[in-house]
Amino acid sequence: MKYILFFSILSISLLLSACSGNKQESGEIPTLSVGVMSSMDYLPLAVAQREGYFAKHGVNVKIQKFVSANERDMAFQSGVVDGGVTDYTSAALLASGGFDMKLTSKCQAPFYIVASSQSGVNNLSELKGKKIAVSQNTVIDFCVDMALASVNLTPADVEKVEINKIPTRFEMLRNNKIDATGLPNPFALIAAGDGCKLLVSMDSLKYTVTGIVFAQKAIDSKSEAIRKMYAAYNEGVAYLNAHTVADIKDILVKDLQFPEPVAEKVSLPKYTDAQPVTTMDKDILEVVNWLGNKKLLNPDFKVDNLVNDQLTQ
């Protein structure tokens, strides 16, 4: 009887230990969901996912792709994703609208001002009097205004045409229905391959316009997971800086939707380890100032409430 009791207690003990161990093991791998669109902003994350860096650092990162910024932002606000790759204008507007979230790092992804092949425009100064397609009050609108300012032109010097969807602007540019527009990759490089002119990139004008954001709720409950994600992100950056485009062609084609001929000719930006957005960065300050001048932000809106510079460390 004593032996039966001993083995019964031992069995229960082992069972509880196994259950406890499984619970602990599952708890050791936190999960983050990150919303992205097909752009070069999230390339270090895509590399980290393919190369297994997330698992190496003990975090499960689910990258969810969206076809439009509106869908991405709705998923973010409703809690479907913990964070995402977005632009500074969208981040500021969401935060000003009452959504508790933070910009936690910068991204490197070139936006270009592109002229159509038959526009006769070969430089930014020649945009005066031309039709430029924008999506009003978005990052593209901001980029156009900053590019114009770099050659002492103002929005009043051009004719802005409201076209919200990037693919539509892209097709109108290629078909010479507009003189110029702002485009991210792969659209800008495809347009250039069709004879359009890349007038300037925003990084050449020293502007960073995109970053990674997380809901404050996710920061409060998953800060360690976010730090682990950034450690994997940095390994993705190291991989990109040590390899050729051929080594990531599969990601460019499958995840970022580059046509194969364009993917083979891509020039990658110089990616850096995750850098925090600070309240002193001119990029975010200019975005906030630009939106404020358009009366699109709450009068009491402060950059301090938009950034968190602690999670990339």
N, C-alpha and C positions, 0 to 999 in steps of 0.2 A: 504493500500500500504506500509505503514511504517512497519507493522507487517511482511508482506511478505518479504520485504527487510531485516528486522532484522533476520528472520529465515533463509533466504538464506545465509546471511553473517555468521550466527552461524553454519550452516551446512558445509559451505566451511571451516570455521575455525576448526571445529571438524575433518573434513576429512583430512586437512593438518596436524593437530596434530596427528591423528592416523597414517598417513603415516610417519611422522617424528619419531613417537614413534617406529614403526616397523623397520625403518631404524636404529635407535639407538640401538634397542634391538638386531638386527642381528649383528650390529657392535661390540656389547659387548662380543660376543663369537668368538674369533679368532680361526682359524683352522691351525693346523700344520700337515704335513704328514711326517711320519717317516718310512724309509725302514729298514726291519730286515730280518734275516734268522732264521731258527729254531735252536736257541741256548739259553743257560741259561743267556746270556748277557742281554737280554731284559726282563727277568722275572719280575723285578719290574714294568716295563711299562705294561706288560700283566695283572698283578694283579691290577694296577691302573685303567686299562680299565674295567676289570670285576667288580671291587668294586665301580665304579662311581667316583673315585677321580678326574679325569680330569674335569668332569662336576662341581664337588664341587669347584674346583679352577678357574672355568670360562674359560676353554680352551677346544676346541674340537681337540683331537689328533687322527688322522687316522693312524693306524699301517698297513703298507702294507708289505706283506711277499714275499720274493723272494727265488727262489730255488738255485741260484748261486750268488757268489760275483760279477761276471761280470755284471749280470742283475741288481743287486742292484746299482752298481757304475754307470752304464749307466743311470739309472733312476735318480740318484742323479745329475749327470752332466747335464742332459737335463732338470732339473727342475721339473720332475714328482713328486719328493719328496723333501721336504725342508732339510731333514737331514737323519741320519740313524745311526745304530749301525755297527761299522766296526772295523777293527784292525789297529794298529798303522802303520804297513808297507804300507797297502793300502792308508791310510790317507796321509802319507808322500809322496808317489809316485804321488797321485792325485795333491797335493799341488805343488810339484816340477814341475809337468807337466803343471802348469798354471791355475789350477782350484782354484778360490778364495773361500776358505772354512776354517773352524777352528775346531779343536778338543776342545770340550767344557766340557767334563767330562770323568772320567774313568768308566769302567765297571768291575764287578766281574764275571768272568766265567772261570772255569778251563780248560786248555788245558793239555793233558797228552802225555807223551811218552810211547807207549805201545809196548810190545814185543809179538810175536806170541807164541802159546802154545808149539810148537816144536822147538823153536829157541835155547833153552838151555840158554837163557839170563835171569838172575834173578836180575841184577842191571845194572846201567848205565855203569860201567867200563867194563862189559862184552860185550858191543856193538862194541868193537874194532874188525875190520875186517868183520863186519856184514853188510848185505844189509838193508838200511833204506830208505823207500819211502818218498819222499817229493814233494811238488810243488815248483819249484825253485823260489827263491826271494820273497816268501810269508811269512806270519806269521808262518806257520808250519816249513819252512826252518829255520827261525830265532829261533824258539823254540828248534829245534833239535840242532842247533849250540850252543845255550846257555846251554842246558842240557849237551852236550859233554864237554863244557868248565868247567862246575862245577866239573868234575872228571878228569880234565887236559887232555882231548882228543881234537883233532881238526877234522875238516871235512875230512882231509886227512887220518885220522885213520879209516874211514868207507867207505863203498861203497854206495853212494847216487843213488837212482833209481828215475827217474822223472815220477811221476804219479800225474796228476793235480787234478782229481776229488776225493773228500773225499769218496764217496761210493765205488769207485773202490779200493782205498787204504785199506779201511775197509774190503772189501771182500777178497782181496789178503792176508791181515793179518790173517783173520780167516781161510783161506785155506792154510796157511803156505807157500805162494809163496814169501813172504818177511819176514825178521827177525823182523823188527820194523818200526814204523811210529809215526807221531804226529797226535792226534785226539782230537776234541772237544767232548763234550757230545751232544746227547745221544750215539754217536758211541763208545766212549771209554768205557762207562759202559756196553753197550751191548757186546762189545768184551771181557771185563772182565768176564761177565757172561758165555761166551763160553770158558773160560779157558785161555784167554790171560792174560798177566801180566802188570799191571799198574806200570811202573818203577818210574815215578815221575810226579808230577803236577807242572805247572809253578808257581802257587801261592806259593807252598812250597819252590820254588827257589826265591821267592820274586819278581816275575815279573808280572806286569799288562800289558797285550798286546792288550786289546780292549777298545773302548770308543765310545762316542756319538759325532757325527760331525754335523755341520750345514753349509750350504752355507752362505757366507758373505751377499749375497742378502737377505736371510731369517733373518739373525741376524740384519741387518739394518732396516728391515721393521716389524719384529715380535719378537723383543727382550723380550717384556713383556710376550708374549705368551710362549716363551721358558722358562722364569723364572717360569711361572705358571705350565708348564709341569714338571719342576724339583720339584716343591712343591708337586705335585701329585706323582711323582717318589719316593720321600722320604716317603710318606705315604705308598706306595707299599712296600718299604723296611721295614718299621715298622711292616706291616702286616706279611711279610715273617719271620721276626725275632720273632714274637709272636705266630705263628701258626705252625702246623705240615705239613709234606709233604702230608698227607691225605687231608688237606684243599685246596691244589692246584693241586691235582692229575688230575682234569679235564683239567687244563691249560697245565700240562706236557704232557698229552696224545694228546689233541686236537691241541694245538698251537705249542708245542715243539717237537711233534711226538715221544715221548718216548713210547715204548711198555709197556702195563700195568704192566707186571711183573717187569720190570726195574723201572718204575715210583714209584712203591711201596717201592723200596729199595734205592732210591736216597738220597744222603747226600748233602744237600744244602750248598753252600759257605756262609760265613758270610757276608751278604750284608751290605753295609754302605750307609749313605746318599750320594747323588751325590757329588763327589769330583772333583775339577778342575784339569786339566792337567797343569802343570807349566813348565817353561823352565828349571827348576832345577831337574825335575824328572829323575832318572837314567834310567827308562824304555824307555822313548821316546828318551833320549839322546843316549842310546845304539842302539836303532832301527835306528836312523838317522846315527850314526857312522857306523853301519853294512851295511846299504844301500850305504853310501858314499864310503866305502872301495870297494864296488862292482861297483863303478862308475855309480850308478843308479839314483843319484840325481844331479841337477844342482850344479856346483861348488859354486855358491853364495847362495845356499839354507840355510835358518836359521830357527831354531826351533821357534824363536820369531814370525815368520810369520805363524806358524802352529797352535798355541794355543790361546784360549781366556779363561781366568780364572775368568771372571766377571759374567757369567750367572747363576752359581749355587748358588749365594749368595742371 
